[in-house]
Amino acid sequence: MSIDLNVMPKLGFGLMRLPQKEEKIDMERVCNMVDTYMKAGFNYFDTAYVYHGGESESAAREAVVKRYPRDSFYLATKLPAWNIKSNDDRDRIFNEQLERAGVEYFDFYLLHSLEDGYNYDTYEKFDCFSWGMQKKSEGKIKHFGFSYHGSPELLEKVLDKHPEVEFVQIQLNYVDWSNPIIRSGELYEILHSRNIPIIIMEPVKGGTLAGMKPELEAKYKEARPDHSAASWALRFAASLPGVMTILSGMSDEEQMSDNIGTFTNFEPLTEKDRAVIDEVTKLMLDIPQIGCTSCRYCCDGCPSKISIPDIFKAVNTIRTYNEAWRGKSFYGNLTSRSGKASDCVECGQCESVCPQHLPVIKLMKEASELLDEPQK
């Protein structure tokens, strides 16, 4: 059963950055957001075994599965390489996911964060591609693919070896299109040339392309006064041929309303729009930023309980606005309940799971020099 791009919703609801209350998922707000999203005609929900400390799949059960007919929505989740130590772990995790989500099958199932090195080697070592197709033959998976954070060279190799893959999810946005590490433009061209449906993650680069320097946002407002900066990023991704769904990790009602507005009566980019994006991209790349997308994979295993993405947010705020007080105030509130940058013990756990391949240990040292008060 092939995927019909014409019937798939262009806006997907990523369940990775859900609103929280007292450090728990705020289910009342999530349910309201799901209702708004479904009422607008969208129905693709993306979760994973590790999101929200393992609570995201259960949140999908409570907010979606229990409240809507099973055939009225698509549910996607992922198998994490870093939790697989034996063949038995594949079924153990998968069965736990079915129970967490309260479903008998997943519409889309992905090998999570396939990339050069450990993750890809693990999926091959434990024959996860054949395992996934077996689950499909059993009716427990409708469509099988993977999310990808590796090189274009590896992507070609994987697709040649595994023609059974039905779709691929990649990080793509206008800033990362030519990024020498992400190389999303090259990844897109490989997939599109093979007619493989593409799911896009991080279209707004973890919020970076939604909240930017005022002078950059002004470029967009001048061209389209009623459109948000985020809408430009989403329209860039959605204007590409072969794209199935664009995921947005919507964490509040305002973001959801804005995104729904973008995809209702959708307007593809014009040549004039592309010229504006090119200008903003050039200006953005002149500002040194830490390319963290706040996926938070680094947080769960940190022995010092450091909220690494939030510390990077403080550093980027100082670099973007040239106002040290803003970032330091945020950092002070943050570290009253979590570890400081200087608490890093350089274990490397964070670097081993970072999809952006950031030198986190080095960046923590730089953050500490910028944010931590010197010892007296």
Residue, then its C-alpha position, 0 to 999 in steps of 0.5 A: m500500500s503506497i502513500d498517497l501524498n495528496v491525502m496526507p495532511k501537510l501540517g503534522f502535530g509533533l508531540m515532542r514539545l508539549p505544554q507542561k504544568e509543574e514539570k508534567i505534560d498539561m493534558e487539559r491544554v494538549c486535549n484542547m490543542v488536539d481538538t483545534y488541530m483536528k477540527a481544522g482538518f489535520n490528523y497526523f500525530d508524531t511521537a517517539y518512545v523517548y519524548h517527554g521522558g517516555e510520556s509522549e506516547s501515553a499523552a497521545r493515547e489520552a488526547v487522541v486515541k481515547r477521544y477519536p475513532r482510530d480511522s480518523f487520525y494517523l499515529a507515528t512513533k519510533l524505535p530507538a537504537w540506543n535502547i536496543k541491546s538484543n533482538d528481544d528488545r525490538d519486540r519488548i519496546f514495540n509492545e510497550q509502545l502499543e500499550r502506551a499509545g493504546v493502539e493495535y497498530f501504528d500508521f507510520y513506524l520509524l527507526h529513530s535518528l538513523e545516522d552514521g555510526y552507532n545508530y545505523d550499525t545497531y539497526e543493521k546488527f539487530d536486523c531492524f529493517s527486516w523486523g519492521m517489514q515483518k511487523k508490517s506483514e502482521g498488520k501492526i505497522k502500516h508504513f515503515g521508514f526512518s528518521y534521518h540525521g546522517s550524511p547524504e552518502l550514508l542515505e544513498k547506501v541505506l536506500d540502495k540496500h533497503p528499497e523496502v523503505e516507504f518514506v524518510q523523515i529529515q531535518l529541513n529548513y532554509v537555514d540548514w539547506s546548505n549547512p555543511i553538517i546537516r546538508s538538508g538540501e542534498l538529502y532532499e534531492i536524493l529522496h525526491s529523485r527517488n520519489i520517496p515521500i518526505i516528512i520534514m522535521e525541524p522546519v522552524k529549527g527548534g523555534t530559531l526561525a520563529g523568534m529572530k532578531p527584530e531587524l530580520e523579522a522586519k524583512y518578512k513583515e515588510a514583504r507580508p505584514d500579516h505573516s509571522a516569521a514561522s509561517w515563512a519557514l513552514r511555507f519554504a518546506a511545504s512548497l517543495p515537491g514530494v513533501m508529505t507532511i511538515l511536523s511542528g512541535m507546537s507547544d502552545e495555542e498561539q503557535m498552533s493557531d498561527n500554523i493552522g492559519t499558514f496551512t489553511n488556504f496554503e500559498p506556495l512561495t513566490e520568487k519574490d518570497r524566495a528572494v526575501i528568505d535568501e536575504v534573511t538567511k544570509l544575515m542569519l548566518d552572519i550571527p554565530q549561533i549554537g545550532c541546538t534545536s531543543c530536541r532534549y535527547c541530551c537531558d535524560g542521561c545527563p548525570s549533572k541534570i543540566s538543561i543543556p538546550d536551555i543553556f544554549k538558548a541563553v547563550n544564543t539570546i546574548r549573541t542575538y540581542n547583545e543584552a547580557w542581562r536577558g540571557k543571564s536572568f533566564y540562566g539564573n532562574l533555570t539553574s535554580r532548579s537544574g545544573k549549571a554549565s560548570d557542572c558538566v563532568e565531560c562524560g560525553q553522553c550528550e554528544s553521543v545522542c545529539p542529532q546536530h552533532l554539536p561539540v556539547i562539552k566544548l560549548m558547555k565550557e564556553a557557556s560557563e565562561l559567559l554565564d557562570e559568575p567567577q569564583k571569588 
